[in-house]
Amino acid sequence: MTTDDREIGDLFGRLMQAWTDNDAVAYGACFTEDSDYVSYDGTRTIGRLDMQDAHDRLFRGVLAGSALVGDVESIRHVAAGVAIVHGTASVLMPWRSTLPKRRLSRQTLVAVRTDRGWRFTALHNGRVRPVQIPAPDSLPSRMAQTMSHAARRLGVGRATART
């Protein structure tokens, strides 16, 4: 593990600890000023202050007393001072002692080296709910293929957008 990887892992740890402390300022300090943040429901927040304000309201409201638990899965350096980080984490509500499986989320983060150390400049959070891809000859696939052929013959849907 490189020094950069350890520092990025420490940053991820500070992010989780700030959440667990319900400290929106410390949470925001893990991000660049111009960061992008996409939460699990698809809501996008642009800028650290707006994201920090949203988390302050969450920590004082519906997520009061919650903890963030998780781990870094991988760190991949894509350019000097830029890394893609994948992690998994879940919010543990104060009345729970174990994590519900349906609460597991995967984060994709972009970490950048700044004059104040590594910071996250983007985070995208999504629930871990794998869906099996149906085989091409399965009933769902055959139904989709039949409907696509019918739509083309009838000139509806995407088929009409090409003209």
Backbone as CSV, one residue per row, in Angstrom:
resi,resn,N_x,N_y,N_z,CA_x,CA_y,CA_z,C_x,C_y,C_z
1,MET,0.855,-1.174,0.000,0.000,0.000,0.000,0.904,1.241,0.000
2,THR,0.583,2.193,-0.867,1.378,3.414,-0.969,0.954,4.426,0.095
3,THR,1.801,5.441,0.269,1.457,6.529,1.194,0.165,7.201,0.758
4,ASP,0.012,7.447,-0.558,-1.224,8.060,-1.059,-2.431,7.197,-0.729
5,ASP,-2.309,5.883,-0.918,-3.428,4.981,-0.612,-3.790,5.034,0.873
6,ARG,-2.785,5.082,1.738,-3.065,5.184,3.175,-3.774,6.499,3.489
7,GLU,-3.319,7.588,2.880,-3.941,8.890,3.128,-5.382,8.926,2.624
8,ILE,-5.620,8.319,1.474,-6.987,8.263,0.939,-7.858,7.381,1.835
9,GLY,-7.318,6.254,2.291,-8.051,5.401,3.222,-8.368,6.131,4.519
10,ASP,-7.405,6.937,5.004,-7.646,7.738,6.208,-8.748,8.767,5.967
11,LEU,-8.754,9.359,4.764,-9.799,10.330,4.418,-11.169,9.659,4.447
12,PHE,-11.274,8.460,3.891,-12.533,7.709,3.918,-12.943,7.435,5.371
13,GLY,-11.962,7.095,6.196,-12.237,6.870,7.614,-12.721,8.129,8.318
14,ARG,-12.110,9.281,7.989,-12.561,10.553,8.584,-13.982,10.884,8.137
15,LEU,-14.292,10.574,6.887,-15.640,10.790,6.364,-16.655,10.000,7.192
16,MET,-16.363,8.714,7.426,-17.277,7.879,8.204,-17.355,8.356,9.653
17,GLN,-16.230,8.761,10.225,-16.239,9.213,11.619,-17.023,10.512,11.765
18,ALA,-16.853,11.429,10.800,-17.602,12.695,10.850,-19.100,12.416,10.804
19,TRP,-19.529,11.467,9.959,-20.943,11.091,9.909,-21.375,10.537,11.260
20,THR,-20.584,9.608,11.797,-20.918,8.967,13.063,-20.986,9.987,14.195
21,ASP,-20.162,11.021,14.116,-20.207,12.104,15.091,-21.332,13.094,14.791
22,ASN,-22.034,12.878,13.669,-23.085,13.781,13.186,-22.552,15.204,13.085
23,ASP,-21.340,15.333,12.548,-20.620,16.602,12.437,-20.543,17.010,10.965
24,ALA,-21.494,17.813,10.529,-21.570,18.202,9.118,-20.347,19.008,8.680
25,VAL,-19.770,19.822,9.561,-18.596,20.617,9.210,-17.404,19.692,8.943
26,ALA,-17.174,18.726,9.829,-16.085,17.769,9.629,-16.348,16.908,8.389
27,TYR,-17.605,16.560,8.145,-17.965,15.798,6.955,-17.633,16.616,5.711
28,GLY,-18.049,17.873,5.697,-17.772,18.747,4.565,-16.291,18.967,4.340
29,ALA,-15.491,18.947,5.415,-14.050,19.166,5.292,-13.357,18.053,4.514
30,CYS,-14.027,16.943,4.299,-13.465,15.838,3.513,-13.590,16.095,2.013
31,PHE,-14.257,17.186,1.624,-14.551,17.458,0.224,-13.919,18.763,-0.240
32,THR,-13.732,18.867,-1.552,-13.282,20.132,-2.125,-14.444,21.115,-2.138
33,GLU,-14.122,22.367,-2.257,-15.146,23.422,-2.244,-16.150,23.261,-3.379
34,ASP,-15.678,22.762,-4.535,-16.528,22.643,-5.724,-17.023,21.212,-5.955
35,SER,-17.082,20.415,-4.910,-17.410,18.997,-5.053,-18.833,18.765,-5.563
36,ASP,-18.996,17.603,-6.170,-20.299,17.104,-6.625,-20.664,15.920,-5.743
37,TYR,-21.938,15.850,-5.332,-22.377,14.804,-4.413,-23.717,14.278,-4.908
38,VAL,-23.763,12.998,-5.246,-25.017,12.363,-5.661,-25.374,11.332,-4.605
39,SER,-26.502,11.538,-3.941,-26.906,10.622,-2.874,-27.626,9.411,-3.466
40,TYR,-27.935,8.433,-2.607,-28.496,7.163,-3.068,-29.818,7.332,-3.804
41,ASP,-30.544,8.419,-3.567,-31.829,8.612,-4.246,-31.688,9.403,-5.543
42,GLY,-30.445,9.719,-5.918,-30.192,10.439,-7.162,-30.123,11.944,-7.012
43,THR,-30.367,12.460,-5.817,-30.285,13.893,-5.585,-28.843,14.342,-5.769
44,ARG,-28.643,15.417,-6.514,-27.301,15.935,-6.761,-27.135,17.281,-6.069
45,THR,-26.039,17.401,-5.323,-25.694,18.650,-4.661,-24.356,19.107,-5.217
46,ILE,-24.288,20.363,-5.612,-23.062,20.918,-6.173,-22.483,21.908,-5.167
47,GLY,-21.243,21.657,-4.779,-20.562,22.540,-3.840,-20.590,22.011,-2.423
48,ARG,-19.466,22.137,-1.744,-19.326,21.628,-0.384,-20.328,22.266,0.572
49,LEU,-20.531,23.577,0.491,-21.405,24.232,1.468,-22.847,23.745,1.381
50,ASP,-23.358,23.564,0.146,-24.727,23.056,0.013,-24.829,21.618,0.526
51,MET,-23.824,20.796,0.220,-23.814,19.415,0.688,-23.700,19.386,2.213
52,GLN,-22.857,20.240,2.746,-22.678,20.319,4.199,-23.974,20.762,4.881
53,ASP,-24.664,21.736,4.303,-25.936,22.195,4.855,-26.972,21.074,4.845
54,ALA,-27.028,20.316,3.740,-27.984,19.203,3.666,-27.677,18.169,4.745
55,HIS,-26.402,17.870,4.947,-26.050,16.884,5.965,-26.292,17.413,7.371
56,ASP,-26.104,18.697,7.570,-26.413,19.273,8.875,-27.887,19.055,9.209
57,ARG,-28.759,19.307,8.224,-30.191,19.096,8.454,-30.508,17.617,8.681
58,LEU,-29.829,16.735,7.932,-30.036,15.300,8.118,-29.577,14.855,9.507
59,PHE,-28.376,15.313,9.922,-27.826,14.910,11.215,-28.646,15.450,12.381
60,ARG,-29.307,16.581,12.187,-30.165,17.128,13.235,-31.584,16.605,13.116
61,GLY,-31.880,15.903,12.024,-33.228,15.407,11.757,-33.277,13.896,11.656
62,VAL,-33.624,13.383,10.472,-33.912,11.961,10.306,-32.718,11.047,10.527
63,LEU,-31.492,11.566,10.431,-30.314,10.724,10.643,-29.606,11.020,11.966
64,ALA,-30.277,11.713,12.866,-29.691,12.035,14.178,-29.273,10.755,14.889
65,GLY,-28.041,10.743,15.371,-27.535,9.597,16.118,-27.093,8.429,15.264
66,SER,-27.190,8.561,13.939,-26.795,7.458,13.067,-25.271,7.379,12.958
67,ALA,-24.805,6.204,12.561,-23.376,5.974,12.316,-23.208,5.527,10.876
68,LEU,-22.050,5.802,10.291,-21.708,5.317,8.957,-20.606,4.293,9.128
69,VAL,-20.866,3.077,8.666,-19.884,2.002,8.784,-19.598,1.442,7.402
70,GLY,-18.331,1.145,7.146,-17.981,0.606,5.851,-16.491,0.474,5.657
71,ASP,-16.113,0.208,4.418,-14.720,-0.041,4.063,-14.428,0.447,2.650
72,VAL,-13.145,0.736,2.415,-12.679,1.011,1.058,-12.527,-0.332,0.349
73,GLU,-13.098,-0.440,-0.844,-12.941,-1.653,-1.653,-11.695,-1.570,-2.526
74,SER,-11.519,-0.407,-3.152,-10.385,-0.268,-4.062,-10.035,1.199,-4.252
75,ILE,-8.779,1.414,-4.592,-8.271,2.743,-4.954,-7.492,2.559,-6.247
76,ARG,-7.876,3.327,-7.262,-7.186,3.251,-8.551,-6.747,4.650,-8.949
77,HIS,-5.437,4.830,-9.082,-4.900,6.129,-9.474,-5.008,6.257,-10.994
78,VAL,-5.684,7.322,-11.451,-5.926,7.503,-12.883,-5.056,8.608,-13.477
79,ALA,-4.480,9.440,-12.647,-3.565,10.503,-13.075,-2.837,10.966,-11.818
80,ALA,-1.797,11.741,-12.010,-1.074,12.258,-10.850,-2.031,13.069,-9.980
81,GLY,-2.167,12.680,-8.732,-3.027,13.416,-7.809,-4.509,13.187,-7.978
82,VAL,-4.910,12.131,-8.707,-6.334,11.824,-8.919,-6.531,10.319,-8.763
83,ALA,-7.493,9.931,-7.950,-7.769,8.510,-7.741,-9.275,8.272,-7.706
84,ILE,-9.665,7.118,-8.235,-11.047,6.644,-8.141,-11.093,5.682,-6.965
85,VAL,-12.021,5.936,-6.055,-12.154,5.127,-4.851,-13.530,4.468,-4.864
86,HIS,-13.558,3.172,-4.616,-14.824,2.471,-4.426,-14.876,1.994,-2.986
87,GLY,-15.992,2.256,-2.355,-16.185,1.814,-0.987,-17.597,1.328,-0.791
88,THR,-17.785,0.604,0.280,-19.141,0.226,0.676,-19.369,0.785,2.068
89,ALA,-20.569,1.217,2.293,-20.916,1.762,3.605,-22.423,1.658,3.793
90,SER,-22.807,1.683,5.047,-24.220,1.656,5.401,-24.450,2.571,6.583
91,VAL,-25.635,3.144,6.607,-26.044,3.951,7.744,-26.654,3.019,8.778
92,LEU,-26.080,3.052,9.966,-26.602,2.264,11.070,-27.387,3.202,11.981
93,MET,-28.678,3.014,12.016,-29.526,3.860,12.839,-29.315,3.511,14.311
94,PRO,-29.524,4.473,15.220,-29.191,4.256,16.627,-29.988,3.147,17.305
95,TRP,-31.110,2.755,16.779,-31.913,1.713,17.408,-31.576,0.328,16.864
96,ARG,-30.586,0.248,15.973,-30.174,-1.044,15.403,-28.795,-1.438,15.935
97,SER,-28.574,-2.756,16.039,-27.248,-3.247,16.405,-26.565,-3.938,15.237
98,THR,-27.354,-4.276,14.209,-26.794,-4.864,12.987,-27.367,-4.135,11.788
99,LEU,-26.640,-4.225,10.686,-27.054,-3.546,9.458,-28.031,-4.391,8.659
100,PRO,-29.146,-3.820,8.248,-30.028,-4.536,7.323,-29.330,-4.655,5.963
101,LYS,-29.418,-5.820,5.340,-28.746,-6.033,4.054,-29.195,-5.026,2.998
102,ARG,-30.434,-4.625,3.046,-30.952,-3.706,2.022,-30.423,-2.289,2.186
103,ARG,-29.683,-2.004,3.247,-29.137,-0.664,3.471,-27.721,-0.507,2.923
104,LEU,-27.107,-1.594,2.428,-25.740,-1.515,1.927,-25.692,-0.649,0.672
105,SER,-24.753,0.283,0.664,-24.560,1.168,-0.487,-23.121,1.087,-0.946
106,ARG,-22.917,1.380,-2.218,-21.566,1.450,-2.782,-21.324,2.887,-3.219
107,GLN,-20.171,3.388,-2.846,-19.800,4.746,-3.200,-18.685,4.707,-4.242
108,THR,-18.812,5.560,-5.225,-17.724,5.845,-6.153,-17.320,7.271,-5.864
109,LEU,-16.056,7.448,-5.485,-15.551,8.766,-5.114,-14.357,9.109,-5.991
110,VAL,-14.201,10.385,-6.288,-13.005,10.875,-6.966,-12.220,11.657,-5.925
111,ALA,-11.013,11.186,-5.652,-10.138,11.846,-4.680,-9.076,12.636,-5.444
112,VAL,-8.808,13.839,-4.965,-7.763,14.672,-5.584,-6.810,15.160,-4.491
113,ARG,-5.539,15.260,-4.868,-4.559,15.790,-3.927,-4.618,17.307,-3.990
114,THR,-4.824,17.938,-2.840,-4.903,19.387,-2.763,-3.741,19.885,-1.904
115,ASP,-3.630,21.190,-1.770,-2.577,21.730,-0.912,-2.848,21.429,0.564
116,ARG,-4.043,20.923,0.894,-4.390,20.533,2.264,-4.501,19.012,2.394
117,GLY,-3.920,18.277,1.470,-4.000,16.815,1.477,-5.090,16.325,0.541
118,TRP,-5.349,15.040,0.600,-6.369,14.444,-0.258,-7.761,14.875,0.181
119,ARG,-8.615,15.162,-0.803,-10.018,15.492,-0.562,-10.842,14.811,-1.655
120,PHE,-12.096,14.574,-1.346,-13.014,14.036,-2.351,-13.611,15.201,-3.127
121,THR,-13.626,15.072,-4.445,-14.225,16.119,-5.276,-15.528,15.651,-5.905
122,ALA,-15.797,14.348,-5.799,-17.077,13.818,-6.283,-17.394,12.539,-5.526
123,LEU,-18.680,12.349,-5.270,-19.165,11.134,-4.630,-20.487,10.768,-5.275
124,HIS,-20.604,9.509,-5.650,-21.878,8.977,-6.128,-22.182,7.758,-5.279
125,ASN,-23.353,7.757,-4.676,-23.756,6.725,-3.738,-24.949,5.980,-4.319
126,GLY,-24.894,4.671,-4.332,-26.019,3.886,-4.835,-26.213,2.633,-4.005
127,ARG,-27.439,2.221,-3.860,-27.750,1.002,-3.120,-27.170,-0.210,-3.851
128,VAL,-26.746,-1.207,-3.080,-26.273,-2.466,-3.649,-27.481,-3.386,-3.737
129,ARG,-28.001,-3.506,-4.925,-29.157,-4.369,-5.174,-28.982,-5.016,-6.544
130,PRO,-28.058,-5.966,-6.636,-27.778,-6.574,-7.944,-29.015,-7.227,-8.548
131,VAL,-29.118,-7.091,-9.839,-30.194,-7.700,-10.610,-29.532,-8.629,-11.619
132,GLN,-30.004,-9.847,-11.678,-29.445,-10.766,-12.661,-29.892,-10.369,-14.057
133,ILE,-28.971,-10.459,-15.001,-29.300,-10.167,-16.396,-29.967,-11.407,-16.979
134,PRO,-31.197,-11.258,-17.473,-31.882,-12.420,-18.055,-31.151,-12.934,-19.293
135,ALA,-31.132,-14.225,-19.453,-30.534,-14.836,-20.646,-31.302,-14.371,-21.880
136,PRO,-30.625,-14.264,-23.028,-31.298,-13.799,-24.252,-32.514,-14.625,-24.653
137,ASP,-32.548,-15.899,-24.270,-33.687,-16.737,-24.658,-34.713,-16.899,-23.532
138,SER,-34.562,-16.140,-22.442,-35.507,-16.227,-21.323,-36.820,-15.534,-21.685
139,LEU,-37.849,-15.801,-20.900,-39.151,-15.184,-21.139,-39.077,-13.653,-21.100
140,PRO,-38.439,-13.022,-20.081,-38.375,-11.555,-20.087,-37.675,-11.002,-21.339
141,SER,-36.609,-11.677,-21.779,-35.897,-11.210,-22.974,-36.755,-11.386,-24.225
142,ARG,-37.413,-12.527,-24.346,-38.269,-12.763,-25.523,-39.417,-11.762,-25.560
143,MET,-40.001,-11.437,-24.392,-41.084,-10.454,-24.344,-40.570,-9.077,-24.783
144,ALA,-39.404,-8.671,-24.296,-38.841,-7.376,-24.678,-38.556,-7.343,-26.175
145,GLN,-38.024,-8.431,-26.723,-37.736,-8.490,-28.157,-39.024,-8.401,-28.973
146,THR,-40.060,-9.100,-28.539,-41.350,-9.072,-29.232,-41.938,-7.663,-29.207
147,MET,-41.884,-7.010,-28.060,-42.420,-5.651,-27.957,-41.609,-4.667,-28.807
148,SER,-40.292,-4.850,-28.871,-39.458,-3.982,-29.710,-39.822,-4.136,-31.180
149,HIS,-39.998,-5.379,-31.619,-40.384,-5.621,-33.023,-41.749,-5.004,-33.317
150,ALA,-42.692,-5.170,-32.386,-44.035,-4.611,-32.578,-43.973,-3.084,-32.634
151,ALA,-43.187,-2.469,-31.777,-43.076,-1.000,-31.764,-42.510,-0.500,-33.100
152,ARG,-41.507,-1.190,-33.626,-40.947,-0.773,-34.928,-41.995,-0.901,-36.029
153,ARG,-42.736,-2.005,-36.026,-43.769,-2.203,-37.064,-44.865,-1.156,-36.960
154,LEU,-45.210,-0.761,-35.720,-46.279,0.214,-35.516,-45.782,1.664,-35.604
155,GLY,-44.453,1.837,-35.607,-43.903,3.196,-35.695,-44.077,3.994,-34.414
156,VAL,-43.984,3.345,-33.269,-44.129,4.036,-31.986,-42.828,3.937,-31.169
157,GLY,-42.755,4.786,-30.164,-41.608,4.735,-29.266,-40.345,5.258,-29.923
158,ARG,-39.228,4.694,-29.546,-37.932,5.135,-30.046,-37.847,5.036,-31.553
159,ALA,-38.565,4.081,-32.130,-38.530,3.918,-33.582,-38.963,5.193,-34.297
160,THR,-39.910,5.936,-33.700,-40.370,7.165,-34.351,-39.387,8.325,-34.170
161,ALA,-38.556,8.243,-33.153,-37.582,9.320,-32.880,-36.472,9.327,-33.926
162,ARG,-36.270,8.245,-34.644,-35.198,8.177,-35.643,-35.556,8.878,-36.939
163,THR,-36.819,9.129,-37.185,-37.208,9.702,-38.464,-37.049,11.203,-38.505
